[in-house]
Amino acid sequence: MTVEIVFSDAQPKTKTYIISFYDSEGDKVTVNRRFTSHLPWDNSIFFDTSERISKSVPQDLDITKLHTITYRKSTTLGQAIYIDGELFVEDKEKKAAVGKIAGGNLASGSGAENADGYRWTGNIYSLRVYNRALSDEEIEFNYKIDQNRFGEE
């Protein structure tokens, strides 16, 4: 699975959600989280499925500028976070599959049931969710396309 988020103008906070996907039962959101993306969460970039990966936010990362954050999880490659097409943190240990992502709730800017205290404020230009792990080359290519499409003139 790969999740790519293109954003800018994020407002610095201690803990925020960018994207969350939870299973649902009828009208009720369950706590069975498929994936959650945080930027920041206790000063870390954080991606959480059944297994977590995170690393402290680089001091020179200006979250008010345009960025592409990519999260990749694979049963063969492990999991990784990329910032602007470049590998940021990696865990090569084989990981469990995320499972089917369908019929649930996708929340942008909040967690399950809107988690008001952790709302993310900023612009999301693009959200892409792939049912496979993208290669390093595909991640870099998508970043370059994002810069052409959404970058400042």
C-alpha positions as CSV (number, residue, x, y, z in Angstrom):
1,M,0.0,0.0,0.0
2,T,1.2,3.5,-0.7
3,V,-0.4,6.8,0.4
4,E,0.7,10.1,-1.0
5,I,-0.4,13.5,0.3
6,V,0.4,16.8,-1.3
7,F,-0.1,19.7,1.0
8,S,0.9,23.2,1.9
9,D,0.1,26.0,4.4
10,A,0.0,23.6,7.4
11,Q,-0.4,25.4,10.7
12,P,2.2,24.1,13.3
13,K,0.5,22.3,16.2
14,T,1.7,19.6,18.7
15,K,-0.6,16.8,17.5
16,T,-2.6,16.7,14.3
17,Y,-4.2,14.2,11.9
18,I,-3.9,14.6,8.1
19,I,-5.7,11.5,6.9
20,S,-7.4,8.7,8.7
21,F,-9.3,5.6,7.4
22,Y,-11.4,3.6,9.8
23,D,-13.8,0.7,9.3
24,S,-17.4,1.3,9.9
25,E,-20.4,-0.7,11.0
26,G,-23.6,0.9,9.6
27,D,-23.5,4.6,10.7
28,K,-21.0,4.0,13.4
29,V,-17.2,4.5,13.1
30,T,-15.2,1.8,14.7
31,V,-11.8,2.0,16.2
32,N,-10.4,-0.6,13.7
33,R,-8.0,1.8,12.1
34,R,-6.6,0.9,8.7
35,F,-4.2,3.8,8.5
36,T,-3.6,7.2,10.0
37,S,-1.2,9.9,9.0
38,H,0.1,12.5,11.4
39,L,2.1,15.6,10.8
40,P,3.2,16.4,13.3
41,W,2.5,14.1,16.3
42,D,4.8,15.0,19.2
43,N,7.2,16.6,16.7
44,S,7.3,13.5,14.5
45,I,6.0,12.6,11.1
46,F,4.0,9.5,11.9
47,F,2.2,6.8,9.9
48,D,0.2,4.2,11.7
49,T,-1.4,1.1,10.4
50,S,-1.3,-2.0,12.7
51,E,2.4,-1.1,12.9
52,R,3.9,2.4,13.2
53,I,6.7,4.2,11.6
54,S,7.8,7.7,12.6
55,K,10.8,10.1,12.8
56,S,11.3,13.5,14.2
57,V,10.3,16.3,11.8
58,P,13.4,17.8,10.2
59,Q,14.1,21.3,11.6
60,D,14.4,22.7,8.1
61,L,11.0,21.3,7.0
62,D,8.7,24.4,6.5
63,I,5.3,22.8,6.5
64,T,3.8,26.1,5.1
65,K,5.5,25.3,1.8
66,L,4.3,22.7,-0.8
67,H,5.4,19.1,0.1
68,T,4.6,15.6,-0.9
69,I,4.7,13.1,1.9
70,T,4.6,9.4,0.9
71,Y,4.0,6.4,3.1
72,R,4.7,3.0,1.8
73,K,4.0,-0.3,3.5
74,S,4.8,-3.7,1.9
75,T,4.9,-7.3,3.0
76,T,8.3,-7.6,1.2
77,L,9.8,-4.1,1.4
78,G,8.8,-3.2,4.9
79,Q,7.6,0.4,5.4
80,A,9.0,3.8,4.7
81,I,8.2,7.5,4.7
82,Y,9.4,9.8,1.9
83,I,9.5,13.6,1.9
84,D,9.4,15.3,-1.5
85,G,10.4,12.1,-3.3
86,E,13.4,11.3,-1.0
87,L,13.6,8.5,1.6
88,F,13.2,10.0,5.1
89,V,12.9,6.9,7.3
90,E,12.7,3.2,6.6
91,D,12.0,-0.1,8.4
92,K,12.9,-3.0,6.2
93,E,11.4,-5.6,8.4
94,K,8.6,-7.4,6.6
95,K,5.2,-6.1,7.7
96,A,1.6,-7.5,7.8
97,A,-0.6,-6.4,4.9
98,V,-3.0,-3.5,5.6
99,G,-6.0,-5.4,4.4
100,K,-8.9,-4.4,2.2
101,I,-9.6,-0.7,2.3
102,A,-13.2,-0.3,1.3
103,G,-16.5,0.5,2.9
104,G,-15.1,2.5,5.7
105,N,-14.6,6.2,6.6
106,L,-11.9,8.4,5.2
107,A,-11.4,11.5,7.3
108,S,-9.3,14.4,6.1
109,G,-7.9,16.7,8.7
110,S,-9.2,14.6,11.7
111,G,-9.3,11.2,13.2
112,A,-12.2,8.9,14.1
113,E,-15.4,10.8,15.0
114,N,-13.6,14.1,14.1
115,A,-11.2,14.0,17.1
116,D,-11.6,17.8,17.5
117,G,-8.5,18.4,19.5
118,Y,-6.2,17.1,16.8
119,R,-7.6,18.8,13.7
120,W,-5.0,19.5,10.9
121,T,-5.2,22.9,9.3
122,G,-3.7,23.5,5.8
123,N,-4.3,22.8,2.1
124,I,-4.4,19.3,0.7
125,Y,-3.9,19.4,-3.1
126,S,-3.9,15.7,-3.7
127,L,-4.4,12.4,-1.9
128,R,-3.5,9.2,-3.6
129,V,-4.0,5.7,-2.1
130,Y,-2.5,2.8,-4.0
131,N,-3.3,-0.9,-3.3
132,R,0.4,-1.7,-3.9
133,A,3.8,-0.4,-2.9
134,L,5.2,2.1,-5.3
135,S,8.9,1.8,-6.3
136,D,11.4,4.5,-5.4
137,E,11.3,5.7,-9.0
138,E,7.5,6.0,-9.0
139,I,7.6,8.0,-5.8
140,E,10.2,10.4,-7.1
141,F,8.3,10.7,-10.4
142,N,5.0,11.6,-8.6
143,Y,6.8,14.2,-6.5
144,K,8.1,15.9,-9.7
145,I,4.7,15.8,-11.3
146,D,3.2,17.4,-8.1
147,Q,5.8,20.2,-8.2
148,N,4.9,20.9,-11.8
149,R,1.2,20.8,-11.1
150,F,1.0,22.5,-7.8
151,G,4.3,24.3,-7.4
152,E,4.6,28.1,-7.1
153,E,5.0,30.0,-10.3
